[in-house]
Amino acid sequence: MLTHHVTLSLFTEQRLHASASASSSILAGSLVGKNRLFRSRTLFASRSAREVIFRRKSATTMGSLPESVWLDYPDVRRDGSVVEDYHGVPIADPYRWLEDPDSKEVKDFVERQIQLTDSVLKTCEGRDKLREKITDLFDYPRYDCPFKQGQKYFYFHNTGLQAHSVLYVQDSLEGKAEVLLDPNQLSEDGTVAVSVYSFSEDAKYLALGISGSGSDWVTIKVLRVENRMMQLDILSWVKFSSISWTHDNKGFFYCRYPAPTNEETVDAGTETNSNLHHQLYYHFLGTDQSEDILCWKDPDNPKWLFGSEVTDDGKYLIMTLEEGCDPVNRLYYFDLSTLTNGLEDLRHTRTSLQFQKLIDNFEAQYELIANNGSIFTFRTNKNAPKYKLTRVDLNNPAVWTDVIPESEKDVLESVHCVNEHQLVVCYLSDVKYVLQIHELDTGVLTQQLPLEIGTISAVSGRRKDKEVFFSFTSFLTPGIIYRCDLTKNNLELDVFREIIVKGFDRASFETRQVFAPSKDGTRIPMFIVSKKDLVLNGAHPALLYGYGGFNISITPAFSISKIVLIRHFGAIFASANIRGGGEYGEEWHKAGCLGIKQNCFDDFQACAEFLIREKYTQPGKLGIEGASNGGLLVAACINQRPDLFGCALAQVGVMDMLRFHKFTIGHAWTSDYGCSDEEEQFHWQIKYSPLHNVSRPWENPNREKGTQYPATMLLTADHDDRVVPLHTLKLLATMQYVLNKSLPNSPQTNPIIARIDAKAGHGAGRPTKKLIEEAADKYAFLAKMLGASWID
């Protein structure tokens, strides 16, 4: 089974935010695998806002607008009546009304903020040059790993500036490639994308999930490969789902939520109600969705999520059950061979599958790697925070045997079974990938394959295949696809395709890895990318990126926009691998969660201090960036250390830590954050929640006189149903009020603005043009605020 699908963690694949690929996916800390349409530019289509007014200030500060003007921010209503009691602590929420995306008042607020931001961006002189240069460099051919299904090869390819990559098919690697599916034909503006796909075992059908405007909602359709014709099958309200075909090619398993009561009128992706009651279904080709078989539901646990996978031999259906984003799951199985006529047996009885429970607790994660009959091999963190490979016979479930034991230092990042008996094993060693071949039966290491410092971003190969493909990238490597012939005695990585960016000379740049001591002495790895022969004089503009959550590892990846910043603004780019991520396994993850989430912020601030201390940059020239959980990171850090940064870019961040669990899939994040419904956890969250910790730094006696917040751009989008826009809107209103509107002559001259995109979501499925526009806007603002000038 080959499937590629959306998952529920906060993280949007690093390549997508780095603008390195137009066909990126969402990675996960939780599930195993990898839109409605037209909206106007004004997001919520409202009446015109009044003209933005600029006023002069006498002080000139880094990050100020031309001639030291300051912005007259829009008047925004504060509702003093909204005060909620949290375990005896009254918490005001004057912008609670901003939580309603359909309110006319909210639409007006958004429109006025869009006009305000547009007026600021017009003052950023490098914006047009940035857009032009990023567009020029982005116009290079990109390829994903080829994969085999049936007797044919398939691969995605983007000629350069296409909105989305196109799926091609060929009879052999040397054969003529033909277009199988062009997602660019799904919409005129590129806002409809393929977010999940899976071929039937015989490769005669392709099931594909289509999403609009970046929403997590998916509609599954079926394409007949032979004639490229769409079938009549349409499956709605699918979310956080794989597509798993049975080997009789009659249909597939998928997961969905119950349809909303207003399904005829709702603009999918803009609603905020909680996602509850995930259900596992089986769909027969050529039938209406109403006839699908409900295979599993759990009304007693409405927040749980399910994933399904059919084993390589087609005999078993594996179901994983998860209660959040922690790397733990229950694991049930069903022997499909016990059904005399396959799933047809259930078609008439309308009964659910009777799963056997192999793992019935949330103590560890179990990821299926391979099975030989009833003997199953799993990657797990059971008593192994850096993961190991273990094996069990379903007929003797009490006995587990380790195949590849946990490494003392390196994290077992992924395992793939190929060539029947071989394992492709990827380790993460100090945030650098290590690639090995092991034997399936014994776990014995047979060969280590050479790699530069970088990331194995994809592995493509089925158990039956005698070849495997690897996608490799790094900060200075746009992409290399390697092919390995597994029939050879001495395996080699042969370059199958190398991606070339015209005008990019990697010899002009360099990457180094350093370790910054955090507040408690923990060594935090950080990659630094710059022009070669950098002089450390503290004068360089710099951008520090971080994430730190959900067991996600931030590894080296190529980014056109970062290369342009380095080359044309003389900037330094730094990527910090702070705690909360997965770079050193589950212990590293847990060290940045729940009651010790502050470690993440301490680590990030320590990396900033390192860059300043070692004279890479200075506070007024240091920008920070993060998305999703990283948006929370950035917002929390400017609250805690506004003196440390010159500019902040906080994208699609979780900003209201007391209410995030009430919206869409937010309840799944309590595994990392906790929940304000619990008194102890409320006291953790209130200490760092961005929305609740905005203050005037110039009134703090421990701050240097004249300290203000750095220039700040918050970014969100109208169809973000992962981290809903209300987080950004409420924080924006709060910052503008506390730092500006509440004072007649505020010392806050650095702008506080928001970039609010339309027909876009959390990041996935965004067309190339939108990626370029966002990069040009945010980095032009960054350069302007850091005082960086364009260098030809």
Secondary structure, 3 states (H helix, E strand, C coil): CCEECCCCCCCCCHHHHCCCCCCCCCCCCCCCCCCCCCCCCCCCCCCCCCCCEEEECCCCCCCCCHHHEEEECCCCCCCCCCEEEECCEEEECCCHHHHCCCCHHHHHHHHHHHHHHHHHHCCCCCHHHHHHHHHHHHCCCEECCCEEECCEEEEEEECCCCCCCEEEEECCCCCCCEEEECHHHCCCCCCEEEEEEEECCCCCEEEEEEEECCCCCEEEEEEECCCCEEEEEEEEEECCCCCEECCCCCEEEEEECCCCCCCCCCCCCCCCCCCCCCEEEEEECCCCHHHCEEEECCCCCCCCEEEEEECCCCCEEEEEEECCCCCCCEEEEEEHHHCCCCCHHHHHHCCCCCCEEEECCCCCCEEEEEEECCEEEEEECCCCCCCEEEEEECCEEEEEEEEECCCCCCEEEEEEEECCCEEEEEEEECCEEEEEEEECCCCCEEEEECCCCCEEEEEECCCCCCEEEEEEEECCEEEEEEEEECCCCCCCCEEEEECCCCCCCHHHEEEEEEEEECCCCCEEEEEEEEECCCCCCCCCCEEEECCCCCCCCCCCCCCHHHHHHHHHHCCEEEEECCCCCCCCCHHHHHCCCHHHCHHHHHHHHHHHHHHHHCCCCCHHHEEEEEECHHHHHHHHHHHHCHHHCCEEEEECCCCCCCCHHHCCCHHHHHHHHCCCCCHHHHHHHCCCCHHHCCCCHHHCCCCCCCCCCCEEEEEEECCCCCCCCHHHHHHHHHHHHHHHHCCCCCCCCCCEEEEEECCCCCCCCCCHHHHHHHHHHHHHHHHHHHCCCCCC
